[in-house]
Amino acid sequence: MRGTAATNLIRADCSLREIATYMGWGLRHASNIIETYVRLVPEESDRVAEKLHRLSEAESQRQDVS
């Protein structure tokens, strides 16, 4: 059920943060789960991969500032 919900949220163009909030997940966990489920939605994989890449870069920059 969670995989279906995550896939539907991806298809609804929800942001990673929105999906994490809705599902009650942390951003890192949501990123990992969505990476897994996006394989089931090939038409979304490039778009989601880019979003995950941007999130990863943002987290790295925040850690560098700390």
PDBQT receptor file of N, H, CA, C and O in Angstrom, charges set to zero:
ATOM      1  N   MET A   1       0.818  -1.193   0.000  1.00  0.00    +0.000 N 
ATOM      2  CA  MET A   1       0.000   0.000   0.000  1.00  0.00    +0.000 C 
ATOM      3  C   MET A   1       0.866   1.263   0.000  1.00  0.00    +0.000 C 
ATOM      4  O   MET A   1       0.552   2.231  -0.693  1.00  0.00    +0.000 OA
ATOM      5  N   ARG A   2       1.943   1.253   0.768  1.00  0.00    +0.000 N 
ATOM      6  H   ARG A   2       2.198   0.467   1.330  1.00  0.00    +0.000 HD
ATOM      7  CA  ARG A   2       2.785   2.450   0.814  1.00  0.00    +0.000 C 
ATOM      8  C   ARG A   2       3.426   2.720  -0.539  1.00  0.00    +0.000 C 
ATOM      9  O   ARG A   2       3.549   3.871  -0.958  1.00  0.00    +0.000 OA
ATOM     10  N   GLY A   3       3.832   1.657  -1.219  1.00  0.00    +0.000 N 
ATOM     11  H   GLY A   3       3.731   0.722  -0.879  1.00  0.00    +0.000 HD
ATOM     12  CA  GLY A   3       4.423   1.825  -2.546  1.00  0.00    +0.000 C 
ATOM     13  C   GLY A   3       3.443   2.437  -3.521  1.00  0.00    +0.000 C 
ATOM     14  O   GLY A   3       3.805   3.314  -4.306  1.00  0.00    +0.000 OA
ATOM     15  N   THR A   4       2.206   1.982  -3.476  1.00  0.00    +0.000 N 
ATOM     16  H   THR A   4       1.912   1.270  -2.838  1.00  0.00    +0.000 HD
ATOM     17  CA  THR A   4       1.170   2.540  -4.345  1.00  0.00    +0.000 C 
ATOM     18  C   THR A   4       0.922   4.001  -4.003  1.00  0.00    +0.000 C 
ATOM     19  O   THR A   4       0.791   4.839  -4.895  1.00  0.00    +0.000 OA
ATOM     20  N   ALA A   5       0.857   4.303  -2.711  1.00  0.00    +0.000 N 
ATOM     21  H   ALA A   5       0.963   3.622  -1.987  1.00  0.00    +0.000 HD
ATOM     22  CA  ALA A   5       0.634   5.689  -2.292  1.00  0.00    +0.000 C 
ATOM     23  C   ALA A   5       1.785   6.578  -2.740  1.00  0.00    +0.000 C 
ATOM     24  O   ALA A   5       1.558   7.669  -3.264  1.00  0.00    +0.000 OA
ATOM     25  N   ALA A   6       3.018   6.122  -2.539  1.00  0.00    +0.000 N 
ATOM     26  H   ALA A   6       3.203   5.235  -2.113  1.00  0.00    +0.000 HD
ATOM     27  CA  ALA A   6       4.182   6.912  -2.950  1.00  0.00    +0.000 C 
ATOM     28  C   ALA A   6       4.179   7.124  -4.465  1.00  0.00    +0.000 C 
ATOM     29  O   ALA A   6       4.453   8.226  -4.940  1.00  0.00    +0.000 OA
ATOM     30  N   THR A   7       3.871   6.078  -5.213  1.00  0.00    +0.000 N 
ATOM     31  H   THR A   7       3.648   5.183  -4.827  1.00  0.00    +0.000 HD
ATOM     32  CA  THR A   7       3.816   6.189  -6.667  1.00  0.00    +0.000 C 
ATOM     33  C   THR A   7       2.745   7.177  -7.096  1.00  0.00    +0.000 C 
ATOM     34  O   THR A   7       2.974   7.993  -7.990  1.00  0.00    +0.000 OA
ATOM     35  N   ASN A   8       1.580   7.113  -6.469  1.00  0.00    +0.000 N 
ATOM     36  H   ASN A   8       1.394   6.450  -5.743  1.00  0.00    +0.000 HD
ATOM     37  CA  ASN A   8       0.505   8.051  -6.809  1.00  0.00    +0.000 C 
ATOM     38  C   ASN A   8       0.880   9.485  -6.479  1.00  0.00    +0.000 C 
ATOM     39  O   ASN A   8       0.531  10.403  -7.221  1.00  0.00    +0.000 OA
ATOM     40  N   LEU A   9       1.587   9.688  -5.376  1.00  0.00    +0.000 N 
ATOM     41  H   LEU A   9       1.871   8.942  -4.774  1.00  0.00    +0.000 HD
ATOM     42  CA  LEU A   9       2.027  11.033  -5.014  1.00  0.00    +0.000 C 
ATOM     43  C   LEU A   9       3.067  11.553  -6.005  1.00  0.00    +0.000 C 
ATOM     44  O   LEU A   9       3.073  12.737  -6.339  1.00  0.00    +0.000 OA
ATOM     45  N   ILE A  10       3.943  10.669  -6.471  1.00  0.00    +0.000 N 
ATOM     46  H   ILE A  10       3.939   9.706  -6.200  1.00  0.00    +0.000 HD
ATOM     47  CA  ILE A  10       4.917  11.056  -7.496  1.00  0.00    +0.000 C 
ATOM     48  C   ILE A  10       4.180  11.490  -8.756  1.00  0.00    +0.000 C 
ATOM     49  O   ILE A  10       4.476  12.531  -9.341  1.00  0.00    +0.000 OA
ATOM     50  N   ARG A  11       3.215  10.672  -9.160  1.00  0.00    +0.000 N 
ATOM     51  H   ARG A  11       2.974   9.826  -8.685  1.00  0.00    +0.000 HD
ATOM     52  CA  ARG A  11       2.447  10.984 -10.372  1.00  0.00    +0.000 C 
ATOM     53  C   ARG A  11       1.629  12.258 -10.217  1.00  0.00    +0.000 C 
ATOM     54  O   ARG A  11       1.338  12.936 -11.203  1.00  0.00    +0.000 OA
ATOM     55  N   ALA A  12       1.258  12.586  -8.984  1.00  0.00    +0.000 N 
ATOM     56  H   ALA A  12       1.494  12.035  -8.183  1.00  0.00    +0.000 HD
ATOM     57  CA  ALA A  12       0.499  13.812  -8.720  1.00  0.00    +0.000 C 
ATOM     58  C   ALA A  12       1.410  15.029  -8.641  1.00  0.00    +0.000 C 
ATOM     59  O   ALA A  12       0.950  16.136  -8.362  1.00  0.00    +0.000 OA
ATOM     60  N   ASP A  13       2.721  14.823  -8.889  1.00  0.00    +0.000 N 
ATOM     61  H   ASP A  13       3.095  13.924  -9.116  1.00  0.00    +0.000 HD
ATOM     62  CA  ASP A  13       3.718  15.887  -8.908  1.00  0.00    +0.000 C 
ATOM     63  C   ASP A  13       3.961  16.503  -7.529  1.00  0.00    +0.000 C 
ATOM     64  O   ASP A  13       4.271  17.689  -7.414  1.00  0.00    +0.000 OA
ATOM     65  N   CYS A  14       3.818  15.689  -6.497  1.00  0.00    +0.000 N 
ATOM     66  H   CYS A  14       3.566  14.726  -6.590  1.00  0.00    +0.000 HD
ATOM     67  CA  CYS A  14       4.135  16.163  -5.153  1.00  0.00    +0.000 C 
ATOM     68  C   CYS A  14       5.648  16.245  -4.993  1.00  0.00    +0.000 C 
ATOM     69  O   CYS A  14       6.391  15.459  -5.581  1.00  0.00    +0.000 OA
ATOM     70  N   SER A  15       6.083  17.184  -4.208  1.00  0.00    +0.000 N 
ATOM     71  H   SER A  15       5.480  17.823  -3.730  1.00  0.00    +0.000 HD
ATOM     72  CA  SER A  15       7.515  17.314  -3.923  1.00  0.00    +0.000 C 
ATOM     73  C   SER A  15       7.935  16.216  -2.949  1.00  0.00    +0.000 C 
ATOM     74  O   SER A  15       7.100  15.591  -2.295  1.00  0.00    +0.000 OA
ATOM     75  N   LEU A  16       9.219  15.999  -2.867  1.00  0.00    +0.000 N 
ATOM     76  H   LEU A  16       9.898  16.506  -3.398  1.00  0.00    +0.000 HD
ATOM     77  CA  LEU A  16       9.742  15.008  -1.932  1.00  0.00    +0.000 C 
ATOM     78  C   LEU A  16       9.330  15.361  -0.503  1.00  0.00    +0.000 C 
ATOM     79  O   LEU A  16       8.946  14.484   0.271  1.00  0.00    +0.000 OA
ATOM     80  N   ARG A  17       9.409  16.624  -0.163  1.00  0.00    +0.000 N 
ATOM     81  H   ARG A  17       9.721  17.336  -0.792  1.00  0.00    +0.000 HD
ATOM     82  CA  ARG A  17       9.013  17.067   1.180  1.00  0.00    +0.000 C 
ATOM     83  C   ARG A  17       7.532  16.794   1.427  1.00  0.00    +0.000 C 
ATOM     84  O   ARG A  17       7.155  16.355   2.514  1.00  0.00    +0.000 OA
ATOM     85  N   GLU A  18       6.694  17.052   0.429  1.00  0.00    +0.000 N 
ATOM     86  H   GLU A  18       7.001  17.409  -0.454  1.00  0.00    +0.000 HD
ATOM     87  CA  GLU A  18       5.261  16.791   0.578  1.00  0.00    +0.000 C 
ATOM     88  C   GLU A  18       4.999  15.300   0.783  1.00  0.00    +0.000 C 
ATOM     89  O   GLU A  18       4.190  14.913   1.627  1.00  0.00    +0.000 OA
ATOM     90  N   ILE A  19       5.685  14.476   0.011  1.00  0.00    +0.000 N 
ATOM     91  H   ILE A  19       6.342  14.790  -0.674  1.00  0.00    +0.000 HD
ATOM     92  CA  ILE A  19       5.501  13.029   0.144  1.00  0.00    +0.000 C 
ATOM     93  C   ILE A  19       5.958  12.566   1.522  1.00  0.00    +0.000 C 
ATOM     94  O   ILE A  19       5.263  11.792   2.182  1.00  0.00    +0.000 OA
ATOM     95  N   ALA A  20       7.116  13.034   1.954  1.00  0.00    +0.000 N 
ATOM     96  H   ALA A  20       7.680  13.663   1.418  1.00  0.00    +0.000 HD
ATOM     97  CA  ALA A  20       7.627  12.652   3.271  1.00  0.00    +0.000 C 
ATOM     98  C   ALA A  20       6.659  13.056   4.378  1.00  0.00    +0.000 C 
ATOM     99  O   ALA A  20       6.389  12.273   5.289  1.00  0.00    +0.000 OA
ATOM    100  N   THR A  21       6.149  14.253   4.298  1.00  0.00    +0.000 N 
ATOM    101  H   THR A  21       6.369  14.889   3.558  1.00  0.00    +0.000 HD
ATOM    102  CA  THR A  21       5.211  14.740   5.310  1.00  0.00    +0.000 C 
ATOM    103  C   THR A  21       3.936  13.910   5.314  1.00  0.00    +0.000 C 
ATOM    104  O   THR A  21       3.466  13.482   6.368  1.00  0.00    +0.000 OA
ATOM    105  N   TYR A  22       3.386  13.688   4.139  1.00  0.00    +0.000 N 
ATOM    106  H   TYR A  22       3.768  14.036   3.282  1.00  0.00    +0.000 HD
ATOM    107  CA  TYR A  22       2.135  12.944   4.018  1.00  0.00    +0.000 C 
ATOM    108  C   TYR A  22       2.287  11.509   4.527  1.00  0.00    +0.000 C 
ATOM    109  O   TYR A  22       1.392  10.977   5.184  1.00  0.00    +0.000 OA
ATOM    110  N   MET A  23       3.422  10.895   4.221  1.00  0.00    +0.000 N 
ATOM    111  H   MET A  23       4.150  11.327   3.688  1.00  0.00    +0.000 HD
ATOM    112  CA  MET A  23       3.640   9.500   4.584  1.00  0.00    +0.000 C 
ATOM    113  C   MET A  23       4.191   9.345   6.005  1.00  0.00    +0.000 C 
ATOM    114  O   MET A  23       4.259   8.232   6.526  1.00  0.00    +0.000 OA
ATOM    115  N   GLY A  24       4.582  10.453   6.629  1.00  0.00    +0.000 N 
ATOM    116  H   GLY A  24       4.526  11.358   6.206  1.00  0.00    +0.000 HD
ATOM    117  CA  GLY A  24       5.145  10.388   7.972  1.00  0.00    +0.000 C 
ATOM    118  C   GLY A  24       6.586   9.900   7.981  1.00  0.00    +0.000 C 
ATOM    119  O   GLY A  24       7.031   9.289   8.952  1.00  0.00    +0.000 OA
ATOM    120  N   TRP A  25       7.315  10.169   6.900  1.00  0.00    +0.000 N 
ATOM    121  H   TRP A  25       6.953  10.666   6.112  1.00  0.00    +0.000 HD
ATOM    122  CA  TRP A  25       8.701   9.730   6.747  1.00  0.00    +0.000 C 
ATOM    123  C   TRP A  25       9.634  10.928   6.883  1.00  0.00    +0.000 C 
ATOM    124  O   TRP A  25       9.221  12.069   6.679  1.00  0.00    +0.000 OA
ATOM    125  N   GLY A  26      10.876  10.669   7.225  1.00  0.00    +0.000 N 
ATOM    126  H   GLY A  26      11.212   9.742   7.391  1.00  0.00    +0.000 HD
ATOM    127  CA  GLY A  26      11.918  11.681   7.146  1.00  0.00    +0.000 C 
ATOM    128  C   GLY A  26      12.313  11.845   5.681  1.00  0.00    +0.000 C 
ATOM    129  O   GLY A  26      12.029  10.973   4.860  1.00  0.00    +0.000 OA
ATOM    130  N   LEU A  27      12.963  12.951   5.354  1.00  0.00    +0.000 N 
ATOM    131  H   LEU A  27      13.194  13.659   6.021  1.00  0.00    +0.000 HD
ATOM    132  CA  LEU A  27      13.345  13.204   3.955  1.00  0.00    +0.000 C 
ATOM    133  C   LEU A  27      14.297  12.139   3.417  1.00  0.00    +0.000 C 
ATOM    134  O   LEU A  27      14.153  11.697   2.277  1.00  0.00    +0.000 OA
ATOM    135  N   ARG A  28      15.247  11.733   4.213  1.00  0.00    +0.000 N 
ATOM    136  H   ARG A  28      15.364  12.091   5.139  1.00  0.00    +0.000 HD
ATOM    137  CA  ARG A  28      16.204  10.721   3.742  1.00  0.00    +0.000 C 
ATOM    138  C   ARG A  28      15.502   9.398   3.457  1.00  0.00    +0.000 C 
ATOM    139  O   ARG A  28      15.758   8.762   2.434  1.00  0.00    +0.000 OA
ATOM    140  N   HIS A  29      14.617   8.986   4.361  1.00  0.00    +0.000 N 
ATOM    141  H   HIS A  29      14.409   9.502   5.191  1.00  0.00    +0.000 HD
ATOM    142  CA  HIS A  29      13.868   7.741   4.163  1.00  0.00    +0.000 C 
ATOM    143  C   HIS A  29      12.972   7.860   2.929  1.00  0.00    +0.000 C 
ATOM    144  O   HIS A  29      12.901   6.941   2.113  1.00  0.00    +0.000 OA
ATOM    145  N   ALA A  30      12.296   8.986   2.803  1.00  0.00    +0.000 N 
ATOM    146  H   ALA A  30      12.353   9.733   3.465  1.00  0.00    +0.000 HD
ATOM    147  CA  ALA A  30      11.433   9.202   1.632  1.00  0.00    +0.000 C 
ATOM    148  C   ALA A  30      12.244   9.132   0.352  1.00  0.00    +0.000 C 
ATOM    149  O   ALA A  30      11.803   8.541  -0.634  1.00  0.00    +0.000 OA
ATOM    150  N   SER A  31      13.422   9.731   0.359  1.00  0.00    +0.000 N 
ATOM    151  H   SER A  31      13.780  10.211   1.159  1.00  0.00    +0.000 HD
ATOM    152  CA  SER A  31      14.288   9.700  -0.811  1.00  0.00    +0.000 C 
ATOM    153  C   SER A  31      14.641   8.266  -1.186  1.00  0.00    +0.000 C 
ATOM    154  O   SER A  31      14.579   7.895  -2.358  1.00  0.00    +0.000 OA
ATOM    155  N   ASN A  32      15.009   7.464  -0.198  1.00  0.00    +0.000 N 
ATOM    156  H   ASN A  32      15.059   7.765   0.755  1.00  0.00    +0.000 HD
ATOM    157  CA  ASN A  32      15.359   6.067  -0.460  1.00  0.00    +0.000 C 
ATOM    158  C   ASN A  32      14.169   5.268  -0.973  1.00  0.00    +0.000 C 
ATOM    159  O   ASN A  32      14.301   4.501  -1.927  1.00  0.00    +0.000 OA
ATOM    160  N   ILE A  33      13.026   5.441  -0.355  1.00  0.00    +0.000 N 
ATOM    161  H   ILE A  33      12.919   6.064   0.419  1.00  0.00    +0.000 HD
ATOM    162  CA  ILE A  33      11.829   4.705  -0.768  1.00  0.00    +0.000 C 
ATOM    163  C   ILE A  33      11.404   5.117  -2.165  1.00  0.00    +0.000 C 
ATOM    164  O   ILE A  33      11.084   4.267  -2.996  1.00  0.00    +0.000 OA
ATOM    165  N   ILE A  34      11.398   6.402  -2.427  1.00  0.00    +0.000 N 
ATOM    166  H   ILE A  34      11.657   7.093  -1.752  1.00  0.00    +0.000 HD
ATOM    167  CA  ILE A  34      10.953   6.884  -3.734  1.00  0.00    +0.000 C 
ATOM    168  C   ILE A  34      11.914   6.448  -4.820  1.00  0.00    +0.000 C 
ATOM    169  O   ILE A  34      11.490   6.149  -5.936  1.00  0.00    +0.000 OA
ATOM    170  N   GLU A  35      13.195   6.407  -4.514  1.00  0.00    +0.000 N 
ATOM    171  H   GLU A  35      13.539   6.651  -3.608  1.00  0.00    +0.000 HD
ATOM    172  CA  GLU A  35      14.157   5.892  -5.491  1.00  0.00    +0.000 C 
ATOM    173  C   GLU A  35      13.809   4.461  -5.887  1.00  0.00    +0.000 C 
ATOM    174  O   GLU A  35      13.928   4.085  -7.053  1.00  0.00    +0.000 OA
ATOM    175  N   THR A  36      13.382   3.674  -4.916  1.00  0.00    +0.000 N 
ATOM    176  H   THR A  36      13.286   3.980  -3.968  1.00  0.00    +0.000 HD
ATOM    177  CA  THR A  36      12.989   2.292  -5.187  1.00  0.00    +0.000 C 
ATOM    178  C   THR A  36      11.722   2.241  -6.027  1.00  0.00    +0.000 C 
ATOM    179  O   THR A  36      11.669   1.532  -7.031  1.00  0.00    +0.000 OA
ATOM    180  N   TYR A  37      10.711   2.985  -5.624  1.00  0.00    +0.000 N 
ATOM    181  H   TYR A  37      10.755   3.562  -4.808  1.00  0.00    +0.000 HD
ATOM    182  CA  TYR A  37       9.424   2.902  -6.309  1.00  0.00    +0.000 C 
ATOM    183  C   TYR A  37       9.408   3.596  -7.656  1.00  0.00    +0.000 C 
ATOM    184  O   TYR A  37       8.594   3.250  -8.512  1.00  0.00    +0.000 OA
ATOM    185  N   VAL A  38      10.276   4.557  -7.866  1.00  0.00    +0.000 N 
ATOM    186  H   VAL A  38      10.937   4.838  -7.170  1.00  0.00    +0.000 HD
ATOM    187  CA  VAL A  38      10.278   5.269  -9.138  1.00  0.00    +0.000 C 
ATOM    188  C   VAL A  38      10.662   4.326 -10.280  1.00  0.00    +0.000 C 
ATOM    189  O   VAL A  38      10.318   4.568 -11.437  1.00  0.00    +0.000 OA
ATOM    190  N   ARG A  39      11.366   3.267  -9.950  1.00  0.00    +0.000 N 
ATOM    191  H   ARG A  39      11.645   3.070  -9.010  1.00  0.00    +0.000 HD
ATOM    192  CA  ARG A  39      11.688   2.271 -10.987  1.00  0.00    +0.000 C 
ATOM    193  C   ARG A  39      10.427   1.671 -11.577  1.00  0.00    +0.000 C 
ATOM    194  O   ARG A  39      10.427   1.198 -12.714  1.00  0.00    +0.000 OA
ATOM    195  N   LEU A  40       9.350   1.692 -10.802  1.00  0.00    +0.000 N 
ATOM    196  H   LEU A  40       9.349   2.077  -9.879  1.00  0.00    +0.000 HD
ATOM    197  CA  LEU A  40       8.081   1.157 -11.283  1.00  0.00    +0.000 C 
ATOM    198  C   LEU A  40       7.333   2.161 -12.150  1.00  0.00    +0.000 C 
ATOM    199  O   LEU A  40       6.335   1.816 -12.783  1.00  0.00    +0.000 OA
ATOM    200  N   VAL A  41       7.809   3.395 -12.179  1.00  0.00    +0.000 N 
ATOM    201  H   VAL A  41       8.619   3.675 -11.664  1.00  0.00    +0.000 HD
ATOM    202  CA  VAL A  41       7.167   4.457 -12.944  1.00  0.00    +0.000 C 
ATOM    203  C   VAL A  41       8.230   5.072 -13.852  1.00  0.00    +0.000 C 
ATOM    204  O   VAL A  41       8.701   6.180 -13.595  1.00  0.00    +0.000 OA
ATOM    205  N   PRO A  42       8.610   4.358 -14.912  1.00  0.00    +0.000 N 
ATOM    206  CA  PRO A  42       9.738   4.808 -15.735  1.00  0.00    +0.000 C 
ATOM    207  C   PRO A  42       9.586   6.223 -16.288  1.00  0.00    +0.000 C 
ATOM    208  O   PRO A  42      10.580   6.935 -16.434  1.00  0.00    +0.000 OA
ATOM    209  N   GLU A  43       8.371   6.637 -16.595  1.00  0.00    +0.000 N 
ATOM    210  H   GLU A  43       7.563   6.059 -16.477  1.00  0.00    +0.000 HD
ATOM    211  CA  GLU A  43       8.195   7.978 -17.169  1.00  0.00    +0.000 C 
ATOM    212  C   GLU A  43       8.535   9.083 -16.184  1.00  0.00    +0.000 C 
ATOM    213  O   GLU A  43       8.731  10.231 -16.581  1.00  0.00    +0.000 OA
ATOM    214  N   GLU A  44       8.607   8.746 -14.912  1.00  0.00    +0.000 N 
ATOM    215  H   GLU A  44       8.448   7.813 -14.590  1.00  0.00    +0.000 HD
ATOM    216  CA  GLU A  44       8.915   9.753 -13.897  1.00  0.00    +0.000 C 
ATOM    217  C   GLU A  44      10.366   9.698 -13.434  1.00  0.00    +0.000 C 
ATOM    218  O   GLU A  44      10.817  10.598 -12.726  1.00  0.00    +0.000 OA
ATOM    219  N   SER A  45      11.099   8.672 -13.815  1.00  0.00    +0.000 N 
ATOM    220  H   SER A  45      10.733   7.940 -14.390  1.00  0.00    +0.000 HD
ATOM    221  CA  SER A  45      12.403   8.442 -13.207  1.00  0.00    +0.000 C 
ATOM    222  C   SER A  45      13.381   9.590 -13.385  1.00  0.00    +0.000 C 
ATOM    223  O   SER A  45      14.078   9.945 -12.436  1.00  0.00    +0.000 OA
ATOM    224  N   ASP A  46      13.455  10.181 -14.573  1.00  0.00    +0.000 N 
ATOM    225  H   ASP A  46      12.888   9.893 -15.344  1.00  0.00    +0.000 HD
ATOM    226  CA  ASP A  46      14.395  11.291 -14.770  1.00  0.00    +0.000 C 
ATOM    227  C   ASP A  46      14.032  12.491 -13.911  1.00  0.00    +0.000 C 
ATOM    228  O   ASP A  46      14.903  13.111 -13.301  1.00  0.00    +0.000 OA
ATOM    229  N   ARG A  47      12.763  12.814 -13.865  1.00  0.00    +0.000 N 
ATOM    230  H   ARG A  47      12.055  12.310 -14.360  1.00  0.00    +0.000 HD
ATOM    231  CA  ARG A  47      12.304  13.974 -13.087  1.00  0.00    +0.000 C 
ATOM    232  C   ARG A  47      12.572  13.759 -11.599  1.00  0.00    +0.000 C 
ATOM    233  O   ARG A  47      13.059  14.665 -10.922  1.00  0.00    +0.000 OA
ATOM    234  N   VAL A  48      12.263  12.581 -11.091  1.00  0.00    +0.000 N 
ATOM    235  H   VAL A  48      11.867  11.846 -11.641  1.00  0.00    +0.000 HD
ATOM    236  CA  VAL A  48      12.470  12.296  -9.677  1.00  0.00    +0.000 C 
ATOM    237  C   VAL A  48      13.960  12.213  -9.355  1.00  0.00    +0.000 C 
ATOM    238  O   VAL A  48      14.396  12.690  -8.307  1.00  0.00    +0.000 OA
ATOM    239  N   ALA A  49      14.733  11.618 -10.240  1.00  0.00    +0.000 N 
ATOM    240  H   ALA A  49      14.379  11.230 -11.091  1.00  0.00    +0.000 HD
ATOM    241  CA  ALA A  49      16.177  11.534 -10.017  1.00  0.00    +0.000 C 
ATOM    242  C   ALA A  49      16.778  12.928  -9.887  1.00  0.00    +0.000 C 
ATOM    243  O   ALA A  49      17.652  13.150  -9.050  1.00  0.00    +0.000 OA
ATOM    244  N   GLU A  50      16.325  13.855 -10.697  1.00  0.00    +0.000 N 
ATOM    245  H   GLU A  50      15.615  13.674 -11.377  1.00  0.00    +0.000 HD
ATOM    246  CA  GLU A  50      16.821  15.233 -10.615  1.00  0.00    +0.000 C 
ATOM    247  C   GLU A  50      16.433  15.873  -9.283  1.00  0.00    +0.000 C 
ATOM    248  O   GLU A  50      17.246  16.562  -8.667  1.00  0.00    +0.000 OA
ATOM    249  N   LYS A  51      15.209  15.654  -8.840  1.00  0.00    +0.000 N 
ATOM    250  H   LYS A  51      14.548  15.094  -9.340  1.00  0.00    +0.000 HD
ATOM    251  CA  LYS A  51      14.774  16.201  -7.548  1.00  0.00    +0.000 C 
ATOM    252  C   LYS A  51      15.603  15.619  -6.402  1.00  0.00    +0.000 C 
ATOM    253  O   LYS A  51      16.007  16.346  -5.495  1.00  0.00    +0.000 OA
ATOM    254  N   LEU A  52      15.855  14.314  -6.444  1.00  0.00    +0.000 N 
ATOM    255  H   LEU A  52      15.527  13.724  -7.181  1.00  0.00    +0.000 HD
ATOM    256  CA  LEU A  52      16.652  13.686  -5.395  1.00  0.00    +0.000 C 
ATOM    257  C   LEU A  52      18.081  14.216  -5.403  1.00  0.00    +0.000 C 
ATOM    258  O   LEU A  52      18.684  14.402  -4.347  1.00  0.00    +0.000 OA
ATOM    259  N   HIS A  53      18.618  14.457  -6.587  1.00  0.00    +0.000 N 
ATOM    260  H   HIS A  53      18.128  14.306  -7.446  1.00  0.00    +0.000 HD
ATOM    261  CA  HIS A  53      19.964  15.008  -6.712  1.00  0.00    +0.000 C 
ATOM    262  C   HIS A  53      20.025  16.413  -6.102  1.00  0.00    +0.000 C 
ATOM    263  O   HIS A  53      20.966  16.735  -5.376  1.00  0.00    +0.000 OA
ATOM    264  N   ARG A  54      19.029  17.241  -6.396  1.00  0.00    +0.000 N 
ATOM    265  H   ARG A  54      18.265  16.980  -6.986  1.00  0.00    +0.000 HD
ATOM    266  CA  ARG A  54      18.993  18.595  -5.824  1.00  0.00    +0.000 C 
ATOM    267  C   ARG A  54      18.893  18.547  -4.303  1.00  0.00    +0.000 C 
ATOM    268  O   ARG A  54      19.543  19.329  -3.610  1.00  0.00    +0.000 OA
ATOM    269  N   LEU A  55      18.073  17.621  -3.779  1.00  0.00    +0.000 N 
ATOM    270  H   LEU A  55      17.545  16.986  -4.341  1.00  0.00    +0.000 HD
ATOM    271  CA  LEU A  55      17.942  17.488  -2.327  1.00  0.00    +0.000 C 
ATOM    272  C   LEU A  55      19.274  17.084  -1.711  1.00  0.00    +0.000 C 
ATOM    273  O   LEU A  55      19.684  17.639  -0.691  1.00  0.00    +0.000 OA
ATOM    274  N   SER A  56      19.942  16.132  -2.321  1.00  0.00    +0.000 N 
ATOM    275  H   SER A  56      19.609  15.682  -3.150  1.00  0.00    +0.000 HD
ATOM    276  CA  SER A  56      21.229  15.670  -1.815  1.00  0.00    +0.000 C 
ATOM    277  C   SER A  56      22.246  16.803  -1.801  1.00  0.00    +0.000 C 
ATOM    278  O   SER A  56      22.993  16.952  -0.834  1.00  0.00    +0.000 OA
ATOM    279  N   GLU A  57      22.282  17.595  -2.856  1.00  0.00    +0.000 N 
ATOM    280  H   GLU A  57      21.675  17.473  -3.641  1.00  0.00    +0.000 HD
ATOM    281  CA  GLU A  57      23.204  18.734  -2.913  1.00  0.00    +0.000 C 
ATOM    282  C   GLU A  57      22.879  19.754  -1.827  1.00  0.00    +0.000 C 
ATOM    283  O   GLU A  57      23.785  20.289  -1.187  1.00  0.00    +0.000 OA
ATOM    284  N   ALA A  58      21.597  20.026  -1.616  1.00  0.00    +0.000 N 
ATOM    285  H   ALA A  58      20.862  19.592  -2.135  1.00  0.00    +0.000 HD
ATOM    286  CA  ALA A  58      21.194  20.991  -0.603  1.00  0.00    +0.000 C 
ATOM    287  C   ALA A  58      21.599  20.509   0.785  1.00  0.00    +0.000 C 
ATOM    288  O   ALA A  58      22.080  21.296   1.600  1.00  0.00    +0.000 OA
ATOM    289  N   GLU A  59      21.406  19.210   1.057  1.00  0.00    +0.000 N 
ATOM    290  H   GLU A  59      21.016  18.571   0.395  1.00  0.00    +0.000 HD
ATOM    291  CA  GLU A  59      21.795  18.669   2.356  1.00  0.00    +0.000 C 
ATOM    292  C   GLU A  59      23.310  18.752   2.548  1.00  0.00    +0.000 C 
ATOM    293  O   GLU A  59      23.777  19.064   3.643  1.00  0.00    +0.000 OA
ATOM    294  N   SER A  60      24.073  18.479   1.500  1.00  0.00    +0.000 N 
ATOM    295  H   SER A  60      23.693  18.225   0.610  1.00  0.00    +0.000 HD
ATOM    296  CA  SER A  60      25.530  18.570   1.586  1.00  0.00    +0.000 C 
ATOM    297  C   SER A  60      25.962  19.987   1.882  1.00  0.00    +0.000 C 
ATOM    298  O   SER A  60      26.863  20.206   2.691  1.00  0.00    +0.000 OA
ATOM    299  N   GLN A  61      25.328  20.955   1.237  1.00  0.00    +0.000 N 
ATOM    300  H   GLN A  61      24.596  20.778   0.580  1.00  0.00    +0.000 HD
ATOM    301  CA  GLN A  61      25.689  22.358   1.470  1.00  0.00    +0.000 C 
ATOM    302  C   GLN A  61      25.358  22.773   2.898  1.00  0.00    +0.000 C 
ATOM    303  O   GLN A  61      26.115  23.526   3.511  1.00  0.00    +0.000 OA
ATOM    304  N   ARG A  62      24.223  22.287   3.445  1.00  0.00    +0.000 N 
ATOM    305  H   ARG A  62      23.608  21.675   2.947  1.00  0.00    +0.000 HD
ATOM    306  CA  ARG A  62      23.862  22.608   4.819  1.00  0.00    +0.000 C 
ATOM    307  C   ARG A  62      24.884  22.019   5.787  1.00  0.00    +0.000 C 
ATOM    308  O   ARG A  62      25.236  22.660   6.777  1.00  0.00    +0.000 OA
ATOM    309  N   GLN A  63      25.362  20.811   5.514  1.00  0.00    +0.000 N 
ATOM    310  H   GLN A  63      25.076  20.290   4.709  1.00  0.00    +0.000 HD
ATOM    311  CA  GLN A  63      26.347  20.183   6.383  1.00  0.00    +0.000 C 
ATOM    312  C   GLN A  63      27.686  20.903   6.297  1.00  0.00    +0.000 C 
ATOM    313  O   GLN A  63      28.392  21.010   7.300  1.00  0.00    +0.000 OA
ATOM    314  N   ASP A  64      28.044  21.398   5.116  1.00  0.00    +0.000 N 
ATOM    315  H   ASP A  64      27.471  21.311   4.302  1.00  0.00    +0.000 HD
ATOM    316  CA  ASP A  64      29.299  22.130   4.956  1.00  0.00    +0.000 C 
ATOM    317  C   ASP A  64      29.288  23.431   5.733  1.00  0.00    +0.000 C 
ATOM    318  O   ASP A  64      30.331  23.875   6.213  1.00  0.00    +0.000 OA
ATOM    319  N   VAL A  65      28.116  24.052   5.865  1.00  0.00    +0.000 N 
ATOM    320  H   VAL A  65      27.269  23.691   5.475  1.00  0.00    +0.000 HD
ATOM    321  CA  VAL A  65      27.986  25.320   6.577  1.00  0.00    +0.000 C 
ATOM    322  C   VAL A  65      28.097  25.091   8.084  1.00  0.00    +0.000 C 
ATOM    323  O   VAL A  65      28.591  25.957   8.807  1.00  0.00    +0.000 OA
ATOM    324  N   SER A  66      27.649  23.950   8.555  1.00  0.00    +0.000 N 
ATOM    325  H   SER A  66      27.247  23.246   7.968  1.00  0.00    +0.000 HD
ATOM    326  CA  SER A  66      27.642  23.670  10.011  1.00  0.00    +0.000 C 
ATOM    327  C   SER A  66      29.039  23.517  10.552  1.00  0.00    +0.000 C 
ATOM    328  O   SER A  66      29.217  23.281  11.747  1.00  0.00    +0.000 OA
TER     329      SER A  66
